[in-house]
């Protein structure tokens, strides 16, 4: 993608989760701002080149009808899935049918009480349906009744609760949810101190048993924010007999060693959880950490990448552990730059943390304003985001959107 295209777009993303609570799709919000025209063909070509067979399905959300029309004019079977909102159909009906005939994969998006009329309905592979509060109540009361507003094999958004999420995915066979009811999921589990996951412990034990490098162990440990925090807490305690503070995962792993790590992990196993509904919560936080490590573009400076990843990984500990960040971080050693960003929103990492948070929202204007405020280029931010999203692997055996 040329500099002019990346520099003229503002991107954001939302994650989609399947019935196995695994990442299935990424919704990419694309806003052209005040640009009259964007090279849609170049945009599609770049996304196609970036995405691999192991990448999640990519859904393009294009609020601008002008940009959507340009994308439809160039889309074919190799393009990402393209969302067409119900209110855009009146202007783009012909373009939708032409793109469909060319093999483009289209998703109809709208509320449950509206549907596209024939012959447009045949152009869409699935629907992305917005559940209103009334829909949510009806879906809960209807259970498995066919009259439920939740239909099998469709995508849904605006699901407010864990109970309704389970009803959609497990009871009604929804294909995937865009977004996840994080707050209600954590509230319903009612953990005063959320333990690490069984999966995270097992992954790290397996890696240690295979004598994986410290870099690999660091990455595996960083796949579970709670496990990583407990590790930093343990390595920082007086019981470890350390005179100096250990402020990165890799340093802690080197100090603990393979046998010490295995012993510590076995001790964590007794209190670990295997709650599948937490997987999307944790995976979203890990993705933020990966994104921060790439936004800085630290290159070969592994120490900076470590710190940025740790900053992103621990940025939502208060949400997970139901305690303010300041007392939580008082129990562990952290680099000063990480601590400043997390507690005071200051220092060199704070702008990147702000942008990483903004990229998770459909309102892309905040990202644009933050880039202007901190003197960061949209092109670099967009490139980092696309690379991280494309590099996120999903199980090949899972069902795709088509």
Secondary structure, DSSP 8 states (H G I E B T S, - for coil): --HHHHHH-EEEEEEEE-TTSSEEEEEEEEE-TT-S---HHHHHHHHHHH--TTB-EEEEE---HHHHHHHHHH--TTS-EEEEEGGGHHHHHHHHHHHHHTT--EEEEEETT----TTGGGGEEEEEEE--HHHHHHHHHHTT-TTSS--TT-EEE----HHHHHIIIIIS--SEEES--HHHHHHHHT-SS---BHHHHHHHHHHHHTT--HHHHHHHHTT-HHHHHHHHHHHHSGGGT-SS---SHHHHHHHHHHHHHHHHHHHHHTT-B--GGGHHHHHHHHHHHHHHHHHTT-TT-HHHHHHHHHHHHTTTHHHHHTS-HHHHHTTS---HHHHHHHHHS-STTHHHHHHHHHTTSS-THHHHHHHHHHT--HHHHHHHHHHHHHH-B--TTS----
